[in-house]
Amino acid sequence: MHWNIGEVTVTKVLELEVLGGSRFVLPDATREAVMPIQWLVPHFADAEGRLRMSIHALLIRTPKLKVVVDPCLGNDKKDRRVPGWNERQGPFLKDLEQAGFSRESVDIVLCTHLHVDHVGWNTMLVDGQWQPTFPNARYLFGRVEYEYWKEQHIREDARPVFEDSVRPVFDAGLADLVETDHRICDELRLTPSLGHTPGHVSIEIASAGQRGLITGDIAHHPCQLARPHWRASPDCDPDQAEATRRRMFRDLCNQPVLVLGTHFAGPTAGWVEPDGEAYWLRTEAKQ
Ligand SMILES: [Zn+2]
């Protein structure tokens, strides 16, 4: 699945898609509460109100660079809270290669934030050691985000993720710390979208008069367009996260900006349209 934004292409590589079981992420999104939001069916929810969510990476190809955004959960990881996220043996790297992104060819790896489902393939297990998956890439980490998780890594749930998926990249000398408004190249720029985590960023794409935005986890599911006050339990600062979400939806509404969701299932991308006091995601291009 891929999209063109001017001279930039974005390709989705899926690691995992699930139906239901999202209550631990969005506790307000009960089946009864989801069912009235009818435009979510069939792509983002089923008729019984169960949400579809996905974990995927987005591959960006600009005229000069190959960029991997949010490299998912990874294989062989241990000590993850969600049982199915441990000891995975998925075909992610094969899928990447099929999309024209061999490990050696990747120029930049970018994590919108340092949660477990956004950093996994930063590293791979080689002879019992965690090594950077992309040996010729620069890995861009937000300075604020990195410093926060470095402090937090004494926390039992955060430590394994930092140790197996972030630290080895620094040890190998492949990491660059950047600010939340960092410009990567002519077509790509970070923009701060704080709250889900302290240094969370989204990615603006602009090329040949066309625009796109990779959300990161400012919204975990399109139902939050209809219900911006529905909060995600992993939000570090829920008030700030909600304010960011409302500001971004308002700014994106009725704009020709293709919004690419980091956990949006199925079609994954669309345009923000007004719907009463809130919004909906139009996934078909206008005729
Ligand atoms: Zn996430």
Boltz pocket constraint, residues with backbone or C-beta under 6 A from the ligand:
constraints:
  - pocket:
      binder: B
      contacts: [[A, 115], [A, 117], [A, 118], [A, 217], [A, 263]]
      max_distance: 6.0
